[in-house]
Amino acid sequence: AIGNGLQTLKQLQKVDLNFRYTKVYDAGAVAIGNGLQALKQLQEVTLYFSYTKVTDDGAVAIGNGLQALKQLQEVTLYFSYTKVTDDGAVAIGNGLQTLKQLQKVDLNFRYTKVYDAGAVAIGNG
């Protein structure tokens, strides 16, 4: 429902969603990622998925959603204590790589399965 609602808010410039300690699974993260793609005016996004059931599928959807946000200047993504691995981190890195207006990035993958490959992809993003 939130992901679908986001798609209707075309002029939105800031999104701050906190799902910490909830029972959000990949379906929720995928819906959010899909919803983000419609927000072409978005300049700042903050998404907290820490302590949820989100895995790589959710992280990949968020990464794909980021790619559409060409005006984005600030991004904060927290996936700590999730089941995200290098695959999810690579998708986030790929999404960041397309954001030429980006000025601030805050990422947290604490206590996940993200290792060197994921960190390298994010660093290259």
C-alpha positions as CSV (number, residue, x, y, z in Angstrom):
1,A,0.0,0.0,0.0
2,I,2.8,2.5,0.8
3,G,4.7,1.6,-2.4
4,N,1.5,2.2,-4.5
5,G,0.8,5.4,-2.6
6,L,4.3,6.8,-3.3
7,Q,3.7,6.4,-7.0
8,T,0.9,9.0,-6.9
9,L,3.1,11.7,-5.1
10,K,4.9,12.8,-8.2
11,Q,6.1,16.2,-6.8
12,L,7.5,14.7,-3.6
13,Q,11.1,15.8,-2.8
14,K,11.8,14.0,0.4
15,V,10.9,10.4,1.6
16,D,11.7,9.2,5.1
17,L,10.4,5.7,5.9
18,N,11.3,3.7,9.0
19,F,10.5,0.0,9.0
20,R,12.9,-0.9,11.8
21,Y,11.8,-3.8,14.1
22,T,8.8,-4.6,11.9
23,K,7.8,-7.7,10.0
24,V,8.5,-6.2,6.6
25,Y,9.6,-8.8,4.1
26,D,10.9,-8.5,0.5
27,A,7.4,-7.8,-0.9
28,G,7.3,-4.6,1.1
29,A,10.8,-3.5,0.0
30,V,10.0,-4.4,-3.6
31,A,6.9,-2.3,-3.5
32,I,8.8,0.7,-2.0
33,G,11.5,0.3,-4.7
34,N,8.9,0.3,-7.4
35,G,7.2,3.3,-5.9
36,L,10.4,5.3,-5.8
37,Q,10.8,5.0,-9.5
38,A,7.9,7.3,-10.1
39,L,9.3,10.1,-7.9
40,K,11.4,11.9,-10.4
41,Q,11.6,15.1,-8.3
42,L,12.9,13.3,-5.2
43,Q,16.0,14.9,-3.7
44,E,16.3,13.0,-0.4
45,V,15.5,9.5,0.6
46,T,15.8,7.8,3.9
47,L,14.9,4.1,4.3
48,Y,15.4,2.1,7.4
49,F,15.0,-1.7,7.0
50,S,17.1,-2.8,9.9
51,Y,15.9,-5.7,11.9
52,T,13.4,-6.7,9.2
53,K,13.0,-9.8,7.1
54,V,14.4,-8.1,4.0
55,T,16.8,-10.1,1.8
56,D,18.6,-9.5,-1.5
57,D,15.3,-9.3,-3.4
58,G,14.3,-6.3,-1.4
59,A,17.7,-4.6,-1.6
60,V,17.8,-5.2,-5.4
61,A,14.4,-3.5,-5.8
62,I,15.6,-0.5,-3.8
63,G,18.8,-0.3,-5.9
64,N,16.7,-0.4,-9.1
65,G,14.4,2.2,-7.7
66,L,17.4,4.5,-6.9
67,Q,18.5,4.4,-10.6
68,A,15.4,6.4,-11.6
69,L,16.0,9.3,-9.1
70,K,18.3,11.5,-11.2
71,Q,17.7,14.6,-8.9
72,L,18.6,12.7,-5.7
73,Q,21.1,14.5,-3.5
74,E,21.0,12.6,-0.2
75,V,20.4,8.9,0.4
76,T,20.3,7.0,3.7
77,L,19.8,3.3,3.6
78,Y,20.0,1.0,6.7
79,F,19.9,-2.7,6.2
80,S,21.6,-3.8,9.4
81,Y,20.5,-7.1,10.9
82,T,18.9,-8.3,7.7
83,K,19.7,-11.2,5.3
84,V,21.1,-8.9,2.7
85,T,24.3,-10.3,1.0
86,D,26.8,-9.0,-1.6
87,D,24.1,-9.4,-4.3
88,G,21.9,-6.8,-2.6
89,A,24.8,-4.5,-1.9
90,V,26.0,-4.7,-5.6
91,A,22.5,-3.6,-6.7
92,I,22.6,-0.7,-4.2
93,G,26.0,0.2,-5.6
94,N,24.8,0.1,-9.2
95,G,21.9,2.3,-8.2
96,L,24.2,4.9,-6.6
97,Q,26.4,4.9,-9.6
98,T,23.8,6.5,-11.7
99,L,23.1,9.4,-9.3
100,K,25.3,12.3,-10.5
101,Q,23.7,14.9,-8.2
102,L,24.4,12.9,-5.1
103,Q,26.1,14.8,-2.3
104,K,25.6,12.7,0.8
105,V,25.4,8.9,1.3
106,D,24.8,7.1,4.6
107,L,24.7,3.3,4.3
108,N,24.5,0.7,7.1
109,F,25.0,-3.0,6.4
110,R,26.0,-4.0,9.9
111,Y,25.5,-7.7,10.8
112,T,24.6,-8.7,7.3
113,K,26.3,-11.1,4.8
114,V,27.9,-8.2,2.9
115,Y,31.6,-8.8,2.3
116,D,34.2,-7.5,-0.1
117,A,32.3,-7.8,-3.3
118,G,29.4,-5.8,-1.9
119,A,31.7,-3.2,-0.4
120,V,33.6,-2.8,-3.6
121,A,30.4,-2.3,-5.6
122,I,29.2,0.3,-3.2
123,G,32.6,2.0,-3.3
124,N,32.5,2.1,-7.1
125,G,29.0,3.5,-7.0
